[in-house]
Amino acid sequence: MEEKQSKEVPIRCVKKDFRNEKTTDLIKVDVVFTDPPYTPDGILTFINFGEKLLNKYGKMYVSFNHKTPEIQSFLQKEINLKGLNFIEITPNFNTYLGGSIIGNVSNLYVLQKSEMNETMKSSENIYTKNLKKNKTNKRLGFHSLYDLKECNSEVLTSVDNVRDKMNHMSQLFKLNVVEEKFHQFKPYGVSGVMVLKESHFTIHTWPEHNYAAVDLFICEETVDELKFMEELQVIFDSKRCELKKVYRVS
């Protein structure tokens, strides 16, 4: 057997104080990571600076959690406004001693830059809560894409079972279904489409890969994507889910 030679990987360490905005344009990186349980303003400040450091399609690993659902929703919306997509969310990833204000735990959010950046106006504000909506493009829809991985294959096989679960989701999140169509593939697999007054809700399953792709397209931002994802994971018995959100603009 041929002996493999080790490959040297150059790593450059740079010490910077990112509270000083002028330092952020000196380096570009592929990955940004933060763990401390910041306040909401601290989280948004870090994400603002981290986004400036990332190369195109770079990833950012951000841990945060707050007891108040309103704060969670606010942070998620502001992150999306920065042109960052949620590609994976792992609940209760970190635990802390003395972090009772956030319930001693935090979720891990994996964010990635996307082409959506090109549709947003740039801003020099430190906090993303000060960003204004782009007035040149009209936002027509909110498209959330859920990759349900490591599912129980049995719940993905039957068209009746999948239809029941999709109806459960539409009722729970008050989606107005006007028409639906489901198809059973042979030897296995299901595709389903629910036409909504708000737009559409679809699913495609691959039981042989323990995987399902779910899309939700709505005209108004009335659904909490994190709660929607958590419920999908429960009913389809998924151990891991990745979430991407795309703003559809004219």
Sequence and secondary structure as in RCSB ss.txt:
>XXXX:A:sequence
MEEKQSKEVPIRCVKKDFRNEKTTDLIKVDVVFTDPPYTPDGILTFINFGEKLLNKYGKMYVSFNHKTPEIQSFL
QKEINLKGLNFIEITPNFNTYLGGSIIGNVSNLYVLQKSEMNETMKSSENIYTKNLKKNKTNKRLGFHSLYDLKE
CNSEVLTSVDNVRDKMNHMSQLFKLNVVEEKFHQFKPYGVSGVMVLKESHFTIHTWPEHNYAAVDLFICEETVDE
LKFMEELQVIFDSKRCELKKVYRVS
>XXXX:A:secstr
                 TTSGGGGGS  EEEEEE S   HHHHHHHHHHHHHHEEEEEEEEEEE  S HHHHHHH
HHHHHHTTEEEEEEEEEEEE SS GGGTTEEEEEEEEE GGGGGS     SSGGG    SSS EEEEEEEEEEES
  THHHH HHHHHHHHHHHHHHTT  EEEEEEEE SSS EEEEEEESSEEEEEEEEGGGTEEEEEEEESS  S H
HHHHHHHHHHTT SEEEEEEEEEE 
